Each structure stands twice: as C-alpha cells, then as structure tokens.
Amino acid sequence: MPISKIPAGAIASGTIGTSQIADNAVTTAKILNDNVTSAKIPNDAIGSTEIAASAVTRDELQSAAVNNISSDSIILNSTNGTADAGDFLVLDGTDGAGANANHRILFDDTFVDKIGLFNINTLGASGTALKVNSSGTGFEFGSAGGLVLLNTTDVTSATATVTFDSSLITDTYSKYILEYEGLKPVTDNVYIRSRYSADNGNSFLTGTFNYGYHYSRLASGSTGGNAATPSDYAVTSYGMGNDANHQAAGTYRISGMRDSNSYLAIEHHNIIEQSNDSDFINQEGYYFENTSVINFMEWSFSSGDIADGTFSLYGLAK
C-alpha cells in the first residue's frame, strides 16, 4: 500500500539532501498551492545546503504559484540609519541603462497630500517654493525668483491712507510692484498720490518730483502728454470721479528704494474714468532725486478718503 502521508517528525533534519533528490524529480507542477505548508516542514528542515543553486529559477516561480501574498508593501524590520543600515531596498542597475531599464520602483497610486512619503518633514514658509539647492545636490525651500506677494489690503469702508511699512519693505527685494483695482474716492475730482519715508512713517521725504505723462482717451482719437514738478507727493494729473461704478485700476513699479546709490524711480500705468465721464489710459513717470533708503510707502487722495479698492504689494526677488 502506498504511503500517503509522512509526518514531519518522522524525517530527521538533514536526512534528505540534494544527493537524495534526483535532478528534476520534484518540479513546480508537482508543488501545488498549499500542498506543502510551513506546518508540514519543521523549522530548518530544509536549509541552503539542501537547495542547490539555480534548482528553482525565476521563470518557474510564476505569480500564480504564490497567490497568498497580498501585502501592498515591502516592510524592512529595522530603523533606517541604525547599525542595521543594510536594511535598504537596493536596485542593482543604473536607471536609464538599456539592460537595466526595469530596475525601478513603480507606484500604482497618486501622491495626493502624502508629503511624508518623500521624507519632506518641514515645509517652507508661505509663498516659498521647492527648488534645487545652489550646489545641485538636493532640494530646499526658498524664493524661486519672480514676484512674491507680500500683502493685500482690501479697503471696504472709507479710510484716509493705505500704507506698507518696514516689515514688508526690506533688502530682500530691490523693486516693488503695487497692483490696485476697484479704486474709488469719497470726494469727486481728486488725484491719487504716494509719498515715501526712510524712518517707517515717522516722517516723510520732501522735495520735487520730476514728472511726465502721456495719455490716450478711450473711444476717441485724442492723445497727448505733458510734464510737471509736484512737491513731496508723486501725484497724478488726472482727477477721478466718485460717480457710481467709476473706478481706477493700475500698476506702480517702484525702483531704487533700498539702494543709497540710486534715486527713486516710479512708473505708473492706469485706466481711470474722470469726473466728466471721460475714460483714459495713462502712462506716467516720476523721478525723485533723493538717495535715502526707503522703508515705508503711503497712498492717499489729494482730498478726502479712499472709499473702496484692493491694493496688492509684490516684491521682485533678486
């Protein structure tokens, strides 16, 4: 009668070795799923000396032969960086090489809100970007260049001035850009203007601005320009109306504020509707021959309060 089962304890460890198993006597086709389990083979009953090199090849271990492994990850039983630092997953190929093109780790998932997976433990400050460091050896957070939004002030009720102080105006930036929209005055036919301080608004610089402008009237062929020398304020020559839906939008580009070897230079572009319902697009320039290092700016109207408007200050990264 054939023997159907041999208990694991009936075969002493090491009594069946490679010399007792003829080549190909046991094939993968004869090892069916769950026919041989860990409970049927004592610990260490089959060791490395009992399994000849290449006796089982990769091609013989098909995915269907091992169908009880459903874990989605490879877990290493050590802490990275300790004495067991060998517990890394190492690939033996060079990425991109033709013969080793598949030696990569592929993730079948979307990394959304999973910063921790990349071992990025500290994020940069608001407005900074992830970039390659100066040595080209890693990543860091910092200014990526271009415009950086420093402050947005939204005027929703009458206020006399809009200001930006030394907490925003620093040596980090060499040029500042102010964008405004929805700007409306409380008083009819008033002029938008700015002035500057070197002591955080305790006092303001005085002197003459060299000023010139050029305009085009919208829906009309008229154009023109002129010049003036306003004092203490960089003030426009175009009065704004306070009628319903009248508003101004524009941009100030301000250079030389943080350079004691440069004069203050201001470019102003805007679109306005005047008190006589005429619409204009204007280009203005101001030059202020003062070398003070400026850390404070103020905007106001020539009379009355600011009724409405949104002011956004940007710094141009060096």
Sequence and secondary structure as in RCSB ss.txt:
>XXXX:A:sequence
MPISKIPAGAIASGTIGTSQIADNAVTTAKILNDNVTSAKIPNDAIGSTEIAASAVTRDELQSAAVNNISSDSII
LNSTNGTADAGDFLVLDGTDGAGANANHRILFDDTFVDKIGLFNINTLGASGTALKVNSSGTGFEFGSAGGLVLL
NTTDVTSATATVTFDSSLITDTYSKYILEYEGLKPVTDNVYIRSRYSADNGNSFLTGTFNYGYHYSRLASGSTGG
NAATPSDYAVTSYGMGNDANHQAAGTYRISGMRDSNSYLAIEHHNIIEQSNDSDFINQEGYYFENTSVINFMEWS
FSSGDIADGTFSLYGLAK
>XXXX:A:secstr
       GGGS TTSS GGGS TTSS GGGS TTTS TTTS TTSS GGGS TTSS GGGS TTTS     SS  
 SS TTSTTTT S    S TT GGGTT S    S  SS GGGGT      TT EEEE TTSSSEEEE  SSEEEE
EEEEE S BS EEE TTTSSTTEEEEEEEEEEEEESSSSB EEEEEESSTTSS   SBEEEEEEEEETTS  EEE
EEE  BSSEE S  B  STT  EEEEEEEESTT TTS EEEEEEEEEE TTS EEEEEEEEEE       EEEEE
ESSS EEEEEEEEEEEE 
